[in-house]
Every structure is written in C-alpha cells, then in structure tokens.
Amino acid sequence: MRPLRPFVAVAGVLVLALGTACSPARSPKESDASVRLPAANAVFDYQLGGAYPPPADVRAVSRDRTAKPAAGRYNVCYVNAFQAQPDATGFWNAHHPDLLLRDGHGKPVVDEDWDEPLLDISTAAKRTALMDVVGPWIDGCATAGFDAVEPDNLDSYERSHGRLTARHAAAFAQLLARRAHQQRLAIAQKNTTDLLPRRGAIGFDFAVVEECTRYDECTDFADAYHNRIFVIEYTRKDFTAACRARGRKLSVTLRDREVVPAGAEGYVDERC
C-alpha cells in the first residue's frame, strides 16, 4: 500500500460548484517547449499535509492546489484528479452524481483505504465532463504560479473492481496533460509503472514516485524520465537503501506517512 494521504482542502471545488498507443518517452529536448522541467536530482520537499517555509537547500516543492507556491523554487501542484476527496463527496453527489463510478447496485465505488469515491473515466463523454471540473483546477495551478501539476490516483483503475482499465486512465491522463501544457505547466506521472510504456503518448514530463525502493520501481522511472523523478520514501530502511543505490543521481526524500507540516508531531523530512 502507498502511504496515507492527508485530507487536503476542497475550497476550490466548492467555488466551482454552485486506447492510447504505446510510445517511447520524450527526451527533455522533445518535451513541450513552453513548459519548464525540473532539474534532475533537485532537492525536494513534499508538503501535501500543509505548506511551510522549505529548508534553504530545497529547490523543488510539491503542495496542494489550494496552497500558494513557494517563492524561488520549482513548484509542483497536487491535484487529486482520479478520485474525490472525502470531504468533497457531497459536492460530487450534489452537482455531478453521474461522474462518480458506480457498481452494479448504483452505489459509488470507493477506495476504502482513503474513503475516496472513484471518478468515472470509463467513456469519452464522461472524461470530457470531468475535465469541466478538473480542468479549472489545473488552470488555477497555473494562475497561482506553479510550474507543474501532479495528478494523483492515476492507478485508481486497479481499485475499480474491473469497471475501469489502464486504457481509460491513459485517455484521461492525456486530457490532463494537454490541459497542463496549454497552461504552460509540466505534468508528472504519479507512480503506476504499468503506464510507463504509454508515457510519451500521454504527455508526461517527469515523475513523482512513492516508495519505489520498496516496490523495485526506481530504475524503471529513472530510465524513463532521464533521472527527472522525485522519490519519496516513508521508512528509514527504504530511504537508506535508496540513498546508497541512487542518492548521487536521484532526488530522494524521507517523509512521515501523513506528510504533516514542519513543527507538527511526527514530522520527518530528510534528504540524501
């Protein structure tokens, strides 16, 4: 299992209310010329649980889309693009009930580890409708001054009980990438090695990878993205192993599983 994500704010959501072919990855020179890519092995701070002043050596930061970017750093904007935040379920039920994935009894299919209903990306029409909601979140990241976007839960199809497929995920991710590039934002692949062969066709520019040491995925992502990956480990053992094996080439960060802000109980934040 991946680590627990904090329940991030959904104020931006409430404001809004009222078959891809395989392709080799693009090299940095082949990436969209209008986007700025992160540097390989950049010192990284993963601040999803709440924004705080990054340490002086940090060069790249990931924050929730409702937070402001960190001045003078490469900023990655976190968007939960494939599932609904637990405290946003009411919004989706009230305004877009047809865009929640449902089982044979009409009940939402829920990621039980996070208590997050899955979004229904099963048809082109529903993916287009979802972009009317998620697309403006990406636009907001650009307006706020972020450099890139990190759409989470790319692998939600694995929790859909067969109602979604990797092809559906790739098709929706391609729409997200197109929107990001239109806004001059780079876009990160979040985990999900199964979609690495489709990364070029989708349009991913770099990767944010959790626990790739534990799952023996780091080399695959590093090779695919020319070392432009941010590795987050959540155990001392995996962090130590990652630093020994790849710390000279890759950005490796140790965080507490709840990614709480600096000063909060349980906060952990170390780099190779």
Secondary structure, 3 states (H helix, E strand, C coil): CCCCCCCCCCHHHHHHHCCCCCCCCCCHHHCCCCCCCCCCCCCEEEECCCCCCCCCCCCEEEEECCCCCCCCCEEEEEEECCECCHHHHHHHHHHCHHHECECCCCCECEECCCCEEEECCCCHHHHHHHHHHHHHHHHHHHHHCCCEEEEECHHHHHHCCCCCCHHHHHHHHHHHHHHHHHCCCEEEEECCHHHHHHHHHHCCCEEEEECCCCCCCHHHHHHHCCCCEEEEECCHHHHHHHHHHHCCCCEEEEECCCCCCCCCCCCCEEEC
